[in-house]
Amino acid sequence: MSRHLIVYFAKGKCAKSGTKDKVGSTREKIQCGGVEVNLGDIIFADVDGVVMSKDEAAAAITKGEEIQEKEELALKKIQSGARFNQICNIDEHVNNIKEGISSKLRLTV
């Protein structure tokens, strides 16, 4: 059996319902925010909107899970008394900024 996930995103409220005098279609490609969406694509959206393929979505989910694991480990270390500079590269980051070197603050756990 095939499973389908349908997600709706609303930026506001609209009390007007759609038309009832036309027959719609299913399992066809559509345009969403100017991007072609095909059967099986996954749409992650915010006010800017993002459409991605199954492979892109799988990679995004994997990356999100990796980030969540790091954040959970960092939180456990903080709860056991670790200081901020013991869970991230804050010292290196500050030095890089002072020296004009491009830098990103990141967890090191």
C-alpha positions in Angstrom: 0.0 0.0 0.0 1.3 3.4 -0.9 1.4 6.2 1.7 1.0 9.8 0.9 1.8 12.8 3.1 0.0 16.0 2.3 1.1 19.2 4.0 -0.6 22.5 3.8 1.1 25.8 4.5 -0.9 29.0 5.2 0.5 32.5 5.6 -2.9 33.8 6.6 -6.6 33.0 6.7 -8.9 32.6 3.8 -12.6 32.0 4.4 -13.3 31.5 0.7 -13.5 27.9 -0.4 -12.4 26.6 -3.8 -14.7 26.1 -6.8 -17.1 23.2 -6.8 -18.0 23.2 -10.5 -14.8 21.7 -11.8 -13.3 18.2 -11.5 -9.7 18.3 -10.3 -7.0 15.8 -11.1 -4.5 13.8 -9.1 -1.0 12.3 -9.7 0.0 15.1 -12.1 2.9 17.5 -12.0 2.0 21.0 -10.8 3.6 24.4 -10.5 4.3 25.5 -6.9 5.8 28.9 -6.5 7.1 28.8 -10.0 8.8 25.4 -9.5 7.7 22.2 -11.2 6.7 19.6 -8.6 6.4 16.0 -9.8 4.7 13.0 -8.3 6.8 11.8 -5.3 8.6 15.2 -4.7 8.6 16.4 -1.2 7.9 20.1 -0.4 9.5 21.7 2.6 8.2 25.3 2.7 8.3 28.5 4.7 7.4 32.0 3.5 10.2 31.7 0.9 9.1 28.2 -0.2 11.4 25.3 -1.1 10.8 22.3 -3.3 13.1 19.3 -3.3 13.4 15.9 -4.8 13.3 12.7 -2.7 17.1 12.5 -2.7 17.5 16.1 -1.6 14.9 15.6 1.1 16.6 12.5 2.4 19.9 14.3 2.6 18.3 17.3 4.4 16.6 14.9 6.9 20.0 13.1 7.5 21.7 16.4 8.1 18.9 17.6 10.4 19.3 14.4 12.4 23.0 14.9 12.7 22.5 18.4 14.0 19.9 17.2 16.5 22.3 14.6 17.8 25.1 17.2 18.3 22.6 19.6 20.0 21.4 16.9 22.4 25.0 15.9 23.3 25.9 19.6 23.8 22.8 20.1 26.1 23.8 17.0 28.2 27.3 18.5 28.6 25.9 21.9 29.6 23.6 20.2 32.1 26.6 18.4 33.6 28.5 21.7 34.0 30.4 22.3 30.7 31.0 25.8 29.7 30.1 27.2 26.3 33.7 27.3 25.1 33.9 23.6 25.9 31.1 22.6 23.5 31.8 25.0 20.6 34.7 26.8 18.8 33.9 30.2 20.3 37.6 31.0 21.1 38.8 30.2 17.6 35.8 31.9 16.1 36.4 35.2 18.0 40.1 35.1 17.1 39.3 34.6 13.4 36.8 37.5 13.4 39.4 39.7 15.1 41.9 38.8 12.4 39.4 39.3 9.6 39.2 35.6 8.8 35.9 34.2 7.7 34.6 32.0 10.4 31.5 30.1 11.6 30.4 29.4 15.2 29.9 25.6 15.4 29.4 22.9 18.0 32.5 20.7 18.6 31.0 17.9 20.5 
